[in-house]
Amino acid sequence: MELLKARIMQDGKCYPGGILKVDSFINHQMDSDLMMEIAKEFIRLFKDKPINKVVTIEASGIAPAIFVGYLMHLPVVFVKKKQPKTMDKMLATTVHSFTKDRDYSVCISADYLTKDDHVLFIDDFLAYGNAAKGVIDLCQQAGATIEGMGFIIEKAFQHGGDFLRSQGISYQALATVESLDNCEIKLRD
């Protein structure tokens, strides 16, 4: 997606340790026009899948997931990082956050993820694949089918995509970062 790639090169910032900061337009302050184009591209990529629910995880995946759900006229459910006192029939797993370098116990209500669901998972980044692994686990617990996973940005050098391919998961990334060596952003063509 050329619009996204141009924006990453223009406004993305690189930090040591493989960190790409895109908080000025994706995951803190959001460019709603760009987010709409991102959603349209995800829909184009997954249009042939029998999706009936969009799933994401707190917090940075919520905005793109809502745009996708809105355009597809589908419910959007997000996996929570804290269990609400009011949640019944909870499914839970542990996810390690690369950005925050900590483990989270994440949960979703079994009322909102069931064996009848055909899920499209949407998130901002695919790095090591930890969030994706958590969602895979939750979907397995619920008996839901993962029809696809969409990521705004994949950091190929952190191998989350390799894991998803090894599991037979259909996924798409709208921009793929090949390297952040020496704090220089190198995108795949």
N, C-alpha and C positions, 0 to 999 in steps of 0.2 A: 504494500500500500504506500505509494509514493508520497502522498500528503503526510502521512505519519512519519515516514523515514526522514523527510525534509525537516519536520518539526523536531525530531530527536536530534538531528545534526545541528539545528539552529539553537535550540533551547535546552537540550539535555546536558547534564553535567556529570562528569565521571570522578569518582573518588577511589582511593586505594582499596584493595580487597574485593574488586569486582562489583562495585556499587555504581549503578547508573541512576541518577536522580532526575526524575521527570515530573517533579511535584508542581512545577509552574503551569502544567497543562493537562496532566492526567490524574494524579493521585493525591493532590492537596487542593490546589486551585485547578479547576477543570475548564477546559475550552469546550463548551457545550456543542458548538458547531462541529469540532473535530470528533467529539464523542458520538454525535449522530452519524457521521461518516463511518466511524469504526463499527457502530452497530449495523449499519447497512451492509458493510463488508462481511461481517460475521453471518448475517442472514443469507447473503449470496453464497457463502462457502458451505453453509449447512442446510440450505433450502430443501434438499432431497431427503433429509432425515426425518423420521416420524417423531419429532420433539413435541412434548406436551408440557414441559416445565423447564424453566431456566433456574439454575442453581449457581450461587457464588458463595464467597466466604468473606467475613468482615475483614477489613473495611473497604479496601481499595477496589475490589471487584464490584461493589454495589452499583456504582454509577453506570458503568458499561452494561451490566446485566439488566438494569432497569430500562435503559434505552432499547436493548434487544427485546426484552419482554414486551415493552410498549408497542414496538413496531410489529412484533409477531402476535400480539394479542394473547400473550401467555402469562400465567402467574410466575412471579419471581420469588424465590425463597433464598434467604442467606443463612449460612452456617454461622452460628454465634460463638464468640470466644468466651462468653460467660453464660452460665446457665441461669436463666430467669427462674425465680421462685414459682412462677405460674406454669412452667413447662411440664406437661405430662407426657408419658410415653416417649422418653428421650432416647435418641441414639447418640452415642458419643465415641470419640476417638482422640488421639493426641497428634498435634501438628507442630513441627518445629519451624519457627519463623527465622529465615535467613537474615532478614533486615534487622530484626530486634534481638537475634541470637538467644531465643528462649522458646520453651515448649509451652503450647497452649492446649488445654483440654477444650475441644470444640464440640458443639452439639447441635442437633436439629430435632425437631419434633417428628415422631413417626406419623403424625397426622398429615404432615406436609411433604413427606418423602416416603412413597409406598411402592409396592410391587407393580403397580399400574403405571408408574412414571417412566417416561423416556426423556432422559435428562440431557440438556446442553449446559455444561459447566463453563462459566466465563470468569476470567480473572485478568488482572493487569499484567502480571509477570509469570513466566515459567522460568525458574532458575534450576534448583535441584529437584523440583517436582513435589515438594513436601505438601503443599496445599492440595495438589491434585491427588496425591496418595491418600490424604485424609478423606477427600470426597469419594474416592474409589471405595475406601473402607465403609463409609457411611452408606453408599449406594448398595454395596454388597449386603450390609446388615438389613437394609430395607427391602432387598430384592428388586431394586430399581435397575433399569438398563441405562448405561451411559451411551448416548448416541454420538457424542462428540465433546471435545473440549476446545475452547477458543481463548487464546492469550493475546493481549495487545502486543507484548514484547517478549520474545524468548531470548535468554542468554544461553546460546548453544554450548558455550565452553563450560557450563555448569551441569550439563548432561541430563536435565530433567526430561528432555525430549527423547533421549535414548531409552530412558526407563519407560515412558509411555508407549513408544514403539514396541518395546520388548513385551509389553502387556497387551498388545493388539488394540490399543486405544487410538481412535481417530482424533487427531488434533490439528489445529491450525494456529499459526502465529502470524500476526500482521506485519511484524518487523522482527528480524532476527539479528541479534548482535553476535558477531563472530568472535570479537575480542575487545577487551578494555585494557589491554596491556599498555603500560606507561601512561595511563589515563587518556588514551586516545580511543574514541569510539569508532569501531569498524563494523559496518553493517554488511550483511549478505545481500547481494544483488537480487 
